[in-house]
């Protein structure tokens, strides 16, 4: 992405879009959480992002993207109840250091990886536990590969990451929860979509929506890798 002013503008717009989306989806998120959790995920996250919007309004006009991102994380930690505050907010705070030199393809990959690493460390969850990890992990992996291996433009890589996250959310429905309050339900947690994975998808969708206004590239894509060969390698065919 271009100069500091444009990056700051894009980031602030993304935050506002995320806050609006969470506000619009708070009942849906709470309904999902009612089935397997404390029935507070939508309300808590909405309260957190409303506080974020108030906080960034008071920031200096020359605040850079790292400072803004760190402030988002700190505000979520202090304002969002339950596990979501430390998970979303703490991971954002830690990952914000990767944006010290602005938003680039490389720094965005580093941010995503740092966010995921801290999220796994704080939540002690892995893919298959029926948590937000099931959405963010395929998104981060797909984004990293799309940028570093497939040499795709960031917007297309982000679109693929969102598709991967959507598949991750769908994956949470038929599996049994192994972490969090949902795990107390045992097999009764099966058949329900994880609210944390769902809110993660909403956030990523709004980041993509914002990025479309600032970057060029194809967003009508899925998570499938363009580097998968059409045919089996010769050595495998011989076997």
PLY file of the C-alpha trace (Angstrom):
ply
format ascii 1.0
element vertex 239
property float x
property float y
property float z
element edge 238
property int vertex1
property int vertex2
end_header
0.00 0.00 0.00
1.14 3.56 -0.65
2.19 6.42 1.60
1.60 6.74 5.34
-1.47 8.97 5.00
-3.19 6.54 2.66
-2.32 3.59 4.89
-3.70 5.39 7.93
-6.89 6.26 6.04
-7.37 2.65 4.95
-6.77 1.29 8.45
-9.22 3.69 10.07
-11.83 2.86 7.45
-11.31 -0.87 8.05
-11.74 -0.43 11.79
-14.96 1.53 11.26
-16.28 -1.12 8.86
-15.46 -3.86 11.36
-17.18 -1.98 14.18
-20.30 -1.49 12.05
-20.34 -5.17 11.01
-20.01 -6.40 14.58
-22.80 -4.05 15.64
-25.03 -5.37 12.85
-24.19 -8.99 13.63
-24.21 -8.84 17.43
-27.52 -10.66 17.78
-26.43 -13.39 15.38
-23.16 -13.86 17.27
-25.00 -13.95 20.58
-27.46 -16.50 19.21
-24.56 -18.72 18.15
-22.97 -18.31 21.57
-26.25 -19.08 23.31
-26.14 -22.61 21.92
-22.66 -23.53 23.19
-21.33 -20.67 25.33
-22.23 -17.79 27.63
-24.54 -15.99 25.20
-22.41 -12.85 25.43
-19.98 -12.96 22.51
-21.89 -10.53 20.31
-22.56 -8.04 23.08
-19.01 -8.16 24.43
-17.33 -7.75 21.06
-19.72 -4.98 20.08
-18.97 -3.11 23.30
-15.27 -3.48 22.62
-15.39 -2.08 19.09
-17.61 0.80 20.14
-14.92 1.67 22.68
-12.30 1.33 19.96
-14.12 3.84 17.78
-14.24 6.33 20.65
-10.58 5.81 21.46
-9.24 6.31 17.95
-11.28 9.50 17.56
-9.13 10.99 20.32
-5.81 9.96 18.76
-3.44 12.48 17.20
-3.81 13.01 13.48
-0.20 11.93 12.99
-0.61 8.57 14.73
0.89 5.87 12.51
-0.63 2.48 11.64
1.35 0.66 14.32
0.16 3.02 17.05
-3.44 2.83 15.86
-3.36 -0.97 15.70
-1.80 -1.22 19.16
-4.51 1.09 20.52
-7.19 -1.15 19.03
-5.67 -4.13 20.81
-5.29 -2.37 24.14
-8.88 -1.15 24.02
-10.26 -4.59 23.23
-8.30 -6.09 26.14
-9.72 -3.55 28.57
-13.29 -3.41 27.27
-14.22 -6.90 26.03
-15.26 -9.36 28.68
-14.62 -13.08 28.80
-11.88 -14.75 26.80
-12.40 -12.64 23.67
-10.66 -9.54 25.04
-7.26 -11.10 25.72
-7.51 -13.26 22.60
-8.47 -10.61 20.05
-6.92 -7.64 21.81
-3.75 -9.18 23.20
-2.90 -10.82 19.90
-3.48 -7.55 18.05
-1.21 -5.67 20.47
1.59 -8.18 20.02
1.28 -8.33 16.23
1.17 -4.53 15.89
4.96 -4.36 16.26
5.23 -5.91 12.79
3.73 -2.73 11.32
6.51 -0.44 12.54
7.50 0.35 8.95
3.97 0.52 7.61
1.68 -1.89 5.78
3.32 -3.90 3.01
2.80 -7.40 1.68
5.69 -8.58 3.84
4.65 -6.79 7.02
1.04 -7.93 6.66
2.20 -11.56 6.48
4.38 -11.01 9.54
1.43 -9.40 11.35
-0.84 -12.32 10.50
1.70 -14.89 11.66
2.40 -13.02 14.90
-1.33 -12.67 15.59
-1.89 -16.40 15.08
1.11 -17.39 17.18
0.00 -15.22 20.12
-3.57 -16.40 19.75
-2.50 -20.04 19.98
-0.27 -19.27 22.94
-2.97 -17.40 24.86
-5.82 -19.74 24.07
-3.86 -22.99 24.03
-6.05 -24.08 21.13
-5.29 -25.79 17.85
-7.15 -26.54 14.64
-10.01 -28.92 15.38
-10.78 -27.60 18.87
-13.85 -25.69 17.57
-12.60 -22.18 18.23
-11.63 -19.07 16.26
-8.37 -20.88 15.53
-10.29 -22.98 13.01
-11.00 -19.83 10.97
-7.82 -17.81 11.44
-5.31 -20.63 10.85
-6.35 -21.51 7.28
-6.69 -17.79 6.55
-3.14 -17.01 7.71
-1.64 -20.05 6.00
-3.42 -19.29 2.73
-2.44 -15.62 2.85
1.22 -16.41 3.55
1.46 -18.97 0.75
-0.38 -16.73 -1.70
2.09 -13.89 -1.05
5.35 -15.78 -0.59
4.96 -18.83 -2.80
2.37 -17.95 -5.43
3.48 -14.31 -5.79
-0.11 -13.06 -5.87
-1.04 -9.41 -5.32
-2.09 -8.71 -1.71
-5.76 -8.14 -2.55
-6.09 -11.51 -4.28
-4.16 -13.17 -1.46
-6.53 -11.60 1.05
-9.57 -12.77 -0.89
-8.20 -16.30 -0.82
-7.60 -15.98 2.92
-11.21 -14.93 3.50
-12.42 -17.94 1.52
-10.18 -20.17 3.63
-11.62 -18.64 6.80
-15.14 -19.28 5.56
-14.29 -22.93 5.04
-12.84 -22.98 8.54
-16.07 -21.64 10.00
-18.04 -24.33 8.19
-15.60 -26.91 9.57
-16.56 -25.99 13.15
-20.17 -27.09 12.72
-19.81 -30.89 12.69
-16.94 -31.21 15.20
-16.99 -31.55 18.98
-15.59 -28.66 21.04
-12.38 -29.35 22.94
-11.73 -25.89 24.39
-13.67 -23.21 26.19
-17.12 -23.36 27.70
-18.43 -25.23 24.68
-16.24 -28.20 25.62
-18.35 -28.69 28.77
-21.22 -29.76 26.52
-19.29 -32.71 25.15
-21.01 -34.22 22.13
-23.88 -31.76 22.45
-21.57 -29.09 21.04
-21.58 -30.92 17.72
-23.81 -29.38 15.07
-23.29 -25.78 16.15
-21.17 -23.10 14.46
-18.49 -21.58 16.63
-19.19 -17.89 17.41
-15.52 -16.93 17.70
-14.70 -18.39 14.32
-17.72 -16.57 12.91
-16.72 -13.17 14.26
-13.21 -13.76 12.95
-14.66 -14.29 9.48
-16.72 -11.09 9.76
-13.59 -9.11 10.66
-11.64 -10.56 7.74
-14.51 -9.89 5.35
-14.55 -6.23 6.36
-10.78 -5.96 5.95
-11.18 -7.34 2.43
-14.08 -4.99 1.72
-11.89 -2.05 2.72
-8.84 -3.30 0.83
-10.88 -3.42 -2.38
-11.09 0.36 -2.21
-7.33 0.79 -2.00
-5.71 -2.10 -3.85
-5.94 -3.63 -7.30
-6.49 -7.31 -7.94
-9.02 -10.10 -8.40
-11.27 -10.93 -5.46
-13.42 -13.51 -7.27
-11.17 -16.34 -6.12
-11.15 -19.25 -3.71
-8.51 -20.71 -1.45
-7.33 -23.27 -4.02
-3.65 -22.85 -4.84
-2.83 -21.81 -8.43
0.42 -23.78 -8.18
-1.17 -27.20 -7.82
-0.04 -29.18 -10.87
-2.70 -30.39 -13.27
-1.05 -33.79 -13.58
0.76 -36.18 -11.27
4.58 -35.97 -11.27
6.20 -38.45 -13.64
7.81 -40.39 -10.82
4.44 -40.93 -9.16
2.85 -42.05 -12.40
5.57 -44.66 -12.84
4.80 -46.11 -9.43
0 1
1 2
2 3
3 4
4 5
5 6
6 7
7 8
8 9
9 10
10 11
11 12
12 13
13 14
14 15
15 16
16 17
17 18
18 19
19 20
20 21
21 22
22 23
23 24
24 25
25 26
26 27
27 28
28 29
29 30
30 31
31 32
32 33
33 34
34 35
35 36
36 37
37 38
38 39
39 40
40 41
41 42
42 43
43 44
44 45
45 46
46 47
47 48
48 49
49 50
50 51
51 52
52 53
53 54
54 55
55 56
56 57
57 58
58 59
59 60
60 61
61 62
62 63
63 64
64 65
65 66
66 67
67 68
68 69
69 70
70 71
71 72
72 73
73 74
74 75
75 76
76 77
77 78
78 79
79 80
80 81
81 82
82 83
83 84
84 85
85 86
86 87
87 88
88 89
89 90
90 91
91 92
92 93
93 94
94 95
95 96
96 97
97 98
98 99
99 100
100 101
101 102
102 103
103 104
104 105
105 106
106 107
107 108
108 109
109 110
110 111
111 112
112 113
113 114
114 115
115 116
116 117
117 118
118 119
119 120
120 121
121 122
122 123
123 124
124 125
125 126
126 127
127 128
128 129
129 130
130 131
131 132
132 133
133 134
134 135
135 136
136 137
137 138
138 139
139 140
140 141
141 142
142 143
143 144
144 145
145 146
146 147
147 148
148 149
149 150
150 151
151 152
152 153
153 154
154 155
155 156
156 157
157 158
158 159
159 160
160 161
161 162
162 163
163 164
164 165
165 166
166 167
167 168
168 169
169 170
170 171
171 172
172 173
173 174
174 175
175 176
176 177
177 178
178 179
179 180
180 181
181 182
182 183
183 184
184 185
185 186
186 187
187 188
188 189
189 190
190 191
191 192
192 193
193 194
194 195
195 196
196 197
197 198
198 199
199 200
200 201
201 202
202 203
203 204
204 205
205 206
206 207
207 208
208 209
209 210
210 211
211 212
212 213
213 214
214 215
215 216
216 217
217 218
218 219
219 220
220 221
221 222
222 223
223 224
224 225
225 226
226 227
227 228
228 229
229 230
230 231
231 232
232 233
233 234
234 235
235 236
236 237
237 238
